[in-house]
Amino acid sequence: MGVSLVPVSRVDDLLPGKMKPVELGGRQLLLAHVDGRYFAFVRECPHEAADLQMGELDGYKVRCVNHGYCFDLTTGECQLPKGGPQLTTLPVEVRGEEICIRLEW
């Protein structure tokens, strides 16, 4: 199995409690910084493709402002409504001052 760590941002560029748009291989993603941890996830809400950058970050959850769908950033699970579509998340590692997305194949 191969592993690549792809830098997408610097730690100093993402304040706690904030989200930041990044791109990886042509895909639009968001990074979030919560309690010293970093999360990467697709920018489009899996419900109806609304832009989650306009959403609200509340602890380890992001809520889409269009229809109120709420996703757990640690698992991608849709928490509201229960059983809703899964949010695609990607593993993140911090290497020095860089936030990297871990790709495995």
Contacts in CASP RR format, 6 or more apart in sequence:
PFRMAT RR
TARGET T0000
AUTHOR 0000-0000-0000
METHOD contacts of the structure
MODEL  1
MGVSLVPVSRVDDLLPGKMKPVELGGRQLLLAHVDGRYFAFVRECPHEAA
DLQMGELDGYKVRCVNHGYCFDLTTGECQLPKGGPQLTTLPVEVRGEEIC
IRLEW
1 104 0 8 1.000
1 105 0 8 1.000
2 104 0 8 1.000
2 105 0 8 1.000
3 102 0 8 1.000
3 103 0 8 1.000
3 104 0 8 1.000
4 102 0 8 1.000
4 103 0 8 1.000
5 93 0 8 1.000
5 95 0 8 1.000
5 100 0 8 1.000
5 101 0 8 1.000
5 102 0 8 1.000
5 103 0 8 1.000
6 24 0 8 1.000
6 100 0 8 1.000
6 101 0 8 1.000
6 103 0 8 1.000
7 95 0 8 1.000
7 98 0 8 1.000
7 99 0 8 1.000
7 100 0 8 1.000
8 22 0 8 1.000
8 23 0 8 1.000
8 24 0 8 1.000
8 29 0 8 1.000
8 31 0 8 1.000
8 40 0 8 1.000
8 99 0 8 1.000
8 100 0 8 1.000
8 101 0 8 1.000
9 20 0 8 1.000
9 22 0 8 1.000
9 31 0 8 1.000
9 98 0 8 1.000
9 99 0 8 1.000
10 97 0 8 1.000
10 98 0 8 1.000
10 99 0 8 1.000
11 94 0 8 1.000
11 96 0 8 1.000
11 97 0 8 1.000
11 98 0 8 1.000
11 99 0 8 1.000
12 97 0 8 1.000
13 20 0 8 1.000
14 20 0 8 1.000
14 31 0 8 1.000
14 32 0 8 1.000
14 33 0 8 1.000
14 38 0 8 1.000
14 99 0 8 1.000
15 33 0 8 1.000
16 33 0 8 1.000
16 34 0 8 1.000
16 35 0 8 1.000
16 36 0 8 1.000
17 32 0 8 1.000
17 33 0 8 1.000
17 34 0 8 1.000
17 57 0 8 1.000
17 59 0 8 1.000
18 32 0 8 1.000
18 33 0 8 1.000
18 57 0 8 1.000
19 30 0 8 1.000
19 31 0 8 1.000
19 32 0 8 1.000
19 33 0 8 1.000
19 52 0 8 1.000
19 53 0 8 1.000
19 57 0 8 1.000
19 62 0 8 1.000
20 30 0 8 1.000
20 31 0 8 1.000
20 32 0 8 1.000
21 28 0 8 1.000
21 29 0 8 1.000
21 30 0 8 1.000
21 43 0 8 1.000
21 53 0 8 1.000
22 29 0 8 1.000
22 30 0 8 1.000
22 31 0 8 1.000
22 40 0 8 1.000
23 29 0 8 1.000
24 90 0 8 1.000
24 101 0 8 1.000
27 42 0 8 1.000
28 42 0 8 1.000
28 43 0 8 1.000
28 44 0 8 1.000
29 40 0 8 1.000
29 41 0 8 1.000
29 42 0 8 1.000
29 43 0 8 1.000
29 90 0 8 1.000
29 101 0 8 1.000
30 40 0 8 1.000
30 41 0 8 1.000
30 42 0 8 1.000
30 43 0 8 1.000
30 52 0 8 1.000
30 53 0 8 1.000
30 62 0 8 1.000
31 38 0 8 1.000
31 39 0 8 1.000
31 40 0 8 1.000
31 92 0 8 1.000
31 99 0 8 1.000
32 38 0 8 1.000
32 39 0 8 1.000
32 40 0 8 1.000
32 41 0 8 1.000
32 57 0 8 1.000
32 62 0 8 1.000
32 73 0 8 1.000
34 57 0 8 1.000
34 59 0 8 1.000
34 60 0 8 1.000
34 73 0 8 1.000
35 59 0 8 1.000
35 60 0 8 1.000
38 92 0 8 1.000
38 94 0 8 1.000
38 99 0 8 1.000
39 60 0 8 1.000
39 73 0 8 1.000
39 74 0 8 1.000
39 89 0 8 1.000
39 92 0 8 1.000
40 89 0 8 1.000
40 90 0 8 1.000
40 91 0 8 1.000
40 92 0 8 1.000
40 101 0 8 1.000
41 52 0 8 1.000
41 62 0 8 1.000
41 71 0 8 1.000
41 73 0 8 1.000
41 76 0 8 1.000
41 87 0 8 1.000
41 88 0 8 1.000
41 89 0 8 1.000
41 90 0 8 1.000
42 52 0 8 1.000
42 87 0 8 1.000
42 88 0 8 1.000
43 51 0 8 1.000
43 52 0 8 1.000
43 53 0 8 1.000
44 50 0 8 1.000
44 51 0 8 1.000
44 52 0 8 1.000
45 51 0 8 1.000
45 52 0 8 1.000
45 64 0 8 1.000
45 66 0 8 1.000
45 67 0 8 1.000
45 69 0 8 1.000
45 87 0 8 1.000
46 69 0 8 1.000
46 78 0 8 1.000
46 85 0 8 1.000
46 86 0 8 1.000
46 87 0 8 1.000
46 88 0 8 1.000
47 64 0 8 1.000
47 66 0 8 1.000
47 67 0 8 1.000
47 69 0 8 1.000
47 84 0 8 1.000
47 85 0 8 1.000
48 66 0 8 1.000
48 67 0 8 1.000
50 64 0 8 1.000
50 65 0 8 1.000
50 66 0 8 1.000
50 67 0 8 1.000
52 62 0 8 1.000
52 64 0 8 1.000
54 65 0 8 1.000
55 62 0 8 1.000
55 63 0 8 1.000
55 64 0 8 1.000
55 65 0 8 1.000
56 62 0 8 1.000
56 63 0 8 1.000
56 65 0 8 1.000
60 72 0 8 1.000
60 73 0 8 1.000
60 74 0 8 1.000
61 70 0 8 1.000
61 71 0 8 1.000
61 72 0 8 1.000
61 73 0 8 1.000
61 79 0 8 1.000
62 70 0 8 1.000
62 71 0 8 1.000
62 73 0 8 1.000
62 87 0 8 1.000
63 69 0 8 1.000
63 70 0 8 1.000
63 71 0 8 1.000
63 80 0 8 1.000
64 70 0 8 1.000
64 71 0 8 1.000
68 80 0 8 1.000
69 78 0 8 1.000
69 80 0 8 1.000
69 81 0 8 1.000
69 84 0 8 1.000
69 85 0 8 1.000
70 78 0 8 1.000
70 79 0 8 1.000
70 80 0 8 1.000
71 77 0 8 1.000
71 78 0 8 1.000
71 79 0 8 1.000
71 87 0 8 1.000
72 79 0 8 1.000
72 87 0 8 1.000
73 87 0 8 1.000
73 89 0 8 1.000
75 89 0 8 1.000
76 86 0 8 1.000
76 87 0 8 1.000
76 88 0 8 1.000
76 89 0 8 1.000
77 86 0 8 1.000
77 87 0 8 1.000
78 84 0 8 1.000
78 85 0 8 1.000
78 86 0 8 1.000
78 87 0 8 1.000
90 101 0 8 1.000
90 102 0 8 1.000
90 103 0 8 1.000
91 101 0 8 1.000
91 102 0 8 1.000
92 99 0 8 1.000
92 100 0 8 1.000
92 101 0 8 1.000
92 102 0 8 1.000
93 100 0 8 1.000
93 102 0 8 1.000
94 100 0 8 1.000
END
